Amino acid sequence: MIKRSVNLLTGILLVLTGLIITPLPIPLGLILVVLGLSVLVTVLPSLRFSLTRLRCRYPAISLKLRRLSPKLPGFARRLLDHTDPDHKDNHPPG
């Protein structure tokens, strides 16, 4: 329970910090947003479902993300794997 709360708080703080510093010339904000989302996807099933639905809605973007996945660091690769609509465990109903 405590670990889940810490992960939830950490993910939210990373996403918010990333969104705040995104306008800076260095793309550190985007990295923080992706890192925060990767933490939140493991904690919030509703977020995983929403991201999976988004990728279902835009299959061209999902395909590009799938092709980019092997070149990304582990945390970003896990985020993409958890939200891949073609992954066997990620089929949203309907």
PyMOL commands that place a pseudoatom at each C-alpha (Angstrom):
pseudoatom trace, name=CA, resn=MET, resi=1, chain=A, elem=C, hetatm=0, pos=[0.000, 0.000, 0.000]
pseudoatom trace, name=CA, resn=ILE, resi=2, chain=A, elem=C, hetatm=0, pos=[2.780, 2.435, 0.906]
pseudoatom trace, name=CA, resn=LYS, resi=3, chain=A, elem=C, hetatm=0, pos=[4.811, 1.488, -2.184]
pseudoatom trace, name=CA, resn=ARG, resi=4, chain=A, elem=C, hetatm=0, pos=[1.790, 2.145, -4.409]
pseudoatom trace, name=CA, resn=SER, resi=5, chain=A, elem=C, hetatm=0, pos=[1.256, 5.554, -2.785]
pseudoatom trace, name=CA, resn=VAL, resi=6, chain=A, elem=C, hetatm=0, pos=[4.911, 6.479, -3.194]
pseudoatom trace, name=CA, resn=ASN, resi=7, chain=A, elem=C, hetatm=0, pos=[4.864, 5.400, -6.847]
pseudoatom trace, name=CA, resn=LEU, resi=8, chain=A, elem=C, hetatm=0, pos=[1.660, 7.352, -7.454]
pseudoatom trace, name=CA, resn=LEU, resi=9, chain=A, elem=C, hetatm=0, pos=[3.089, 10.508, -5.873]
pseudoatom trace, name=CA, resn=THR, resi=10, chain=A, elem=C, hetatm=0, pos=[6.408, 10.106, -7.695]
pseudoatom trace, name=CA, resn=GLY, resi=11, chain=A, elem=C, hetatm=0, pos=[4.692, 9.621, -11.051]
pseudoatom trace, name=CA, resn=ILE, resi=12, chain=A, elem=C, hetatm=0, pos=[2.450, 12.640, -10.585]
pseudoatom trace, name=CA, resn=LEU, resi=13, chain=A, elem=C, hetatm=0, pos=[5.367, 14.834, -9.531]
pseudoatom trace, name=CA, resn=LEU, resi=14, chain=A, elem=C, hetatm=0, pos=[7.455, 13.714, -12.520]
pseudoatom trace, name=CA, resn=VAL, resi=15, chain=A, elem=C, hetatm=0, pos=[4.640, 14.403, -14.984]
pseudoatom trace, name=CA, resn=LEU, resi=16, chain=A, elem=C, hetatm=0, pos=[3.862, 17.817, -13.487]
pseudoatom trace, name=CA, resn=THR, resi=17, chain=A, elem=C, hetatm=0, pos=[7.521, 18.816, -13.363]
pseudoatom trace, name=CA, resn=GLY, resi=18, chain=A, elem=C, hetatm=0, pos=[7.976, 17.641, -16.941]
pseudoatom trace, name=CA, resn=LEU, resi=19, chain=A, elem=C, hetatm=0, pos=[4.978, 19.634, -18.125]
pseudoatom trace, name=CA, resn=ILE, resi=20, chain=A, elem=C, hetatm=0, pos=[6.256, 22.762, -16.379]
pseudoatom trace, name=CA, resn=ILE, resi=21, chain=A, elem=C, hetatm=0, pos=[9.763, 22.590, -17.878]
pseudoatom trace, name=CA, resn=THR, resi=22, chain=A, elem=C, hetatm=0, pos=[8.751, 21.358, -21.356]
pseudoatom trace, name=CA, resn=PRO, resi=23, chain=A, elem=C, hetatm=0, pos=[9.039, 24.854, -22.929]
pseudoatom trace, name=CA, resn=LEU, resi=24, chain=A, elem=C, hetatm=0, pos=[12.763, 24.974, -22.115]
pseudoatom trace, name=CA, resn=PRO, resi=25, chain=A, elem=C, hetatm=0, pos=[15.143, 24.425, -25.049]
pseudoatom trace, name=CA, resn=ILE, resi=26, chain=A, elem=C, hetatm=0, pos=[16.491, 21.161, -23.601]
pseudoatom trace, name=CA, resn=PRO, resi=27, chain=A, elem=C, hetatm=0, pos=[13.929, 18.320, -23.993]
pseudoatom trace, name=CA, resn=LEU, resi=28, chain=A, elem=C, hetatm=0, pos=[14.279, 17.226, -20.368]
pseudoatom trace, name=CA, resn=GLY, resi=29, chain=A, elem=C, hetatm=0, pos=[10.573, 17.931, -19.777]
pseudoatom trace, name=CA, resn=LEU, resi=30, chain=A, elem=C, hetatm=0, pos=[9.491, 15.293, -22.282]
pseudoatom trace, name=CA, resn=ILE, resi=31, chain=A, elem=C, hetatm=0, pos=[11.797, 12.749, -20.682]
pseudoatom trace, name=CA, resn=LEU, resi=32, chain=A, elem=C, hetatm=0, pos=[10.299, 13.486, -17.266]
pseudoatom trace, name=CA, resn=VAL, resi=33, chain=A, elem=C, hetatm=0, pos=[6.753, 13.161, -18.625]
pseudoatom trace, name=CA, resn=VAL, resi=34, chain=A, elem=C, hetatm=0, pos=[7.533, 9.766, -20.186]
pseudoatom trace, name=CA, resn=LEU, resi=35, chain=A, elem=C, hetatm=0, pos=[9.273, 8.628, -17.005]
pseudoatom trace, name=CA, resn=GLY, resi=36, chain=A, elem=C, hetatm=0, pos=[6.308, 9.763, -14.891]
pseudoatom trace, name=CA, resn=LEU, resi=37, chain=A, elem=C, hetatm=0, pos=[3.829, 8.045, -17.200]
pseudoatom trace, name=CA, resn=SER, resi=38, chain=A, elem=C, hetatm=0, pos=[5.826, 4.829, -17.052]
pseudoatom trace, name=CA, resn=VAL, resi=39, chain=A, elem=C, hetatm=0, pos=[5.566, 4.907, -13.257]
pseudoatom trace, name=CA, resn=LEU, resi=40, chain=A, elem=C, hetatm=0, pos=[1.862, 5.786, -13.313]
pseudoatom trace, name=CA, resn=VAL, resi=41, chain=A, elem=C, hetatm=0, pos=[0.957, 3.078, -15.837]
pseudoatom trace, name=CA, resn=THR, resi=42, chain=A, elem=C, hetatm=0, pos=[2.156, 0.443, -13.382]
pseudoatom trace, name=CA, resn=VAL, resi=43, chain=A, elem=C, hetatm=0, pos=[0.059, 1.971, -10.570]
pseudoatom trace, name=CA, resn=LEU, resi=44, chain=A, elem=C, hetatm=0, pos=[-3.137, 3.089, -12.328]
pseudoatom trace, name=CA, resn=PRO, resi=45, chain=A, elem=C, hetatm=0, pos=[-4.925, 0.509, -14.488]
pseudoatom trace, name=CA, resn=SER, resi=46, chain=A, elem=C, hetatm=0, pos=[-7.293, 3.221, -15.726]
pseudoatom trace, name=CA, resn=LEU, resi=47, chain=A, elem=C, hetatm=0, pos=[-4.349, 5.173, -17.166]
pseudoatom trace, name=CA, resn=ARG, resi=48, chain=A, elem=C, hetatm=0, pos=[-3.055, 2.047, -18.891]
pseudoatom trace, name=CA, resn=PHE, resi=49, chain=A, elem=C, hetatm=0, pos=[-6.525, 1.489, -20.345]
pseudoatom trace, name=CA, resn=SER, resi=50, chain=A, elem=C, hetatm=0, pos=[-6.763, 5.120, -21.520]
pseudoatom trace, name=CA, resn=LEU, resi=51, chain=A, elem=C, hetatm=0, pos=[-3.358, 5.046, -23.199]
pseudoatom trace, name=CA, resn=THR, resi=52, chain=A, elem=C, hetatm=0, pos=[-4.210, 1.729, -24.854]
pseudoatom trace, name=CA, resn=ARG, resi=53, chain=A, elem=C, hetatm=0, pos=[-7.476, 3.182, -26.169]
pseudoatom trace, name=CA, resn=LEU, resi=54, chain=A, elem=C, hetatm=0, pos=[-5.612, 6.238, -27.472]
pseudoatom trace, name=CA, resn=ARG, resi=55, chain=A, elem=C, hetatm=0, pos=[-3.201, 3.998, -29.346]
pseudoatom trace, name=CA, resn=CYS, resi=56, chain=A, elem=C, hetatm=0, pos=[-6.160, 2.023, -30.757]
pseudoatom trace, name=CA, resn=ARG, resi=57, chain=A, elem=C, hetatm=0, pos=[-7.698, 5.251, -32.005]
pseudoatom trace, name=CA, resn=TYR, resi=58, chain=A, elem=C, hetatm=0, pos=[-4.489, 6.338, -33.759]
pseudoatom trace, name=CA, resn=PRO, resi=59, chain=A, elem=C, hetatm=0, pos=[-2.952, 3.167, -35.245]
pseudoatom trace, name=CA, resn=ALA, resi=60, chain=A, elem=C, hetatm=0, pos=[-0.395, 5.038, -37.387]
pseudoatom trace, name=CA, resn=ILE, resi=61, chain=A, elem=C, hetatm=0, pos=[1.131, 6.659, -34.293]
pseudoatom trace, name=CA, resn=SER, resi=62, chain=A, elem=C, hetatm=0, pos=[0.984, 3.343, -32.455]
pseudoatom trace, name=CA, resn=LEU, resi=63, chain=A, elem=C, hetatm=0, pos=[2.893, 1.674, -35.302]
pseudoatom trace, name=CA, resn=LYS, resi=64, chain=A, elem=C, hetatm=0, pos=[5.582, 4.363, -35.202]
pseudoatom trace, name=CA, resn=LEU, resi=65, chain=A, elem=C, hetatm=0, pos=[5.889, 3.953, -31.433]
pseudoatom trace, name=CA, resn=ARG, resi=66, chain=A, elem=C, hetatm=0, pos=[6.175, 0.177, -31.828]
pseudoatom trace, name=CA, resn=ARG, resi=67, chain=A, elem=C, hetatm=0, pos=[9.008, 0.623, -34.346]
pseudoatom trace, name=CA, resn=LEU, resi=68, chain=A, elem=C, hetatm=0, pos=[10.753, 3.128, -32.077]
pseudoatom trace, name=CA, resn=SER, resi=69, chain=A, elem=C, hetatm=0, pos=[10.424, 0.954, -28.965]
pseudoatom trace, name=CA, resn=PRO, resi=70, chain=A, elem=C, hetatm=0, pos=[13.623, -1.157, -29.365]
pseudoatom trace, name=CA, resn=LYS, resi=71, chain=A, elem=C, hetatm=0, pos=[15.730, 2.021, -29.479]
pseudoatom trace, name=CA, resn=LEU, resi=72, chain=A, elem=C, hetatm=0, pos=[14.327, 3.452, -26.236]
pseudoatom trace, name=CA, resn=PRO, resi=73, chain=A, elem=C, hetatm=0, pos=[15.556, 2.958, -22.667]
pseudoatom trace, name=CA, resn=GLY, resi=74, chain=A, elem=C, hetatm=0, pos=[13.903, 0.260, -20.574]
pseudoatom trace, name=CA, resn=PHE, resi=75, chain=A, elem=C, hetatm=0, pos=[11.405, 2.452, -18.726]
pseudoatom trace, name=CA, resn=ALA, resi=76, chain=A, elem=C, hetatm=0, pos=[10.031, 3.927, -21.958]
pseudoatom trace, name=CA, resn=ARG, resi=77, chain=A, elem=C, hetatm=0, pos=[9.957, 0.505, -23.620]
pseudoatom trace, name=CA, resn=ARG, resi=78, chain=A, elem=C, hetatm=0, pos=[7.910, -0.894, -20.725]
pseudoatom trace, name=CA, resn=LEU, resi=79, chain=A, elem=C, hetatm=0, pos=[5.456, 2.008, -21.040]
pseudoatom trace, name=CA, resn=LEU, resi=80, chain=A, elem=C, hetatm=0, pos=[4.986, 1.291, -24.736]
pseudoatom trace, name=CA, resn=ASP, resi=81, chain=A, elem=C, hetatm=0, pos=[4.653, -2.454, -24.124]
pseudoatom trace, name=CA, resn=HIS, resi=82, chain=A, elem=C, hetatm=0, pos=[2.045, -1.936, -21.393]
pseudoatom trace, name=CA, resn=THR, resi=83, chain=A, elem=C, hetatm=0, pos=[-0.060, 0.273, -23.668]
pseudoatom trace, name=CA, resn=ASP, resi=84, chain=A, elem=C, hetatm=0, pos=[0.389, -1.557, -26.980]
pseudoatom trace, name=CA, resn=PRO, resi=85, chain=A, elem=C, hetatm=0, pos=[-3.091, -2.422, -28.308]
pseudoatom trace, name=CA, resn=ASP, resi=86, chain=A, elem=C, hetatm=0, pos=[-1.706, -5.447, -30.203]
pseudoatom trace, name=CA, resn=HIS, resi=87, chain=A, elem=C, hetatm=0, pos=[-0.143, -6.927, -27.076]
pseudoatom trace, name=CA, resn=LYS, resi=88, chain=A, elem=C, hetatm=0, pos=[-2.035, -10.047, -25.961]
pseudoatom trace, name=CA, resn=ASP, resi=89, chain=A, elem=C, hetatm=0, pos=[-2.881, -8.677, -22.459]
pseudoatom trace, name=CA, resn=ASN, resi=90, chain=A, elem=C, hetatm=0, pos=[-3.932, -5.178, -23.534]
pseudoatom trace, name=CA, resn=HIS, resi=91, chain=A, elem=C, hetatm=0, pos=[-7.131, -5.657, -25.514]
pseudoatom trace, name=CA, resn=PRO, resi=92, chain=A, elem=C, hetatm=0, pos=[-9.665, -3.057, -24.329]
pseudoatom trace, name=CA, resn=PRO, resi=93, chain=A, elem=C, hetatm=0, pos=[-13.272, -4.223, -24.384]
pseudoatom trace, name=CA, resn=GLY, resi=94, chain=A, elem=C, hetatm=0, pos=[-15.463, -2.990, -27.177]
for i in range(1, 94): cmd.bond("trace and resi %d" % i, "trace and resi %d" % (i + 1))
show_as sticks, trace
zoom trace
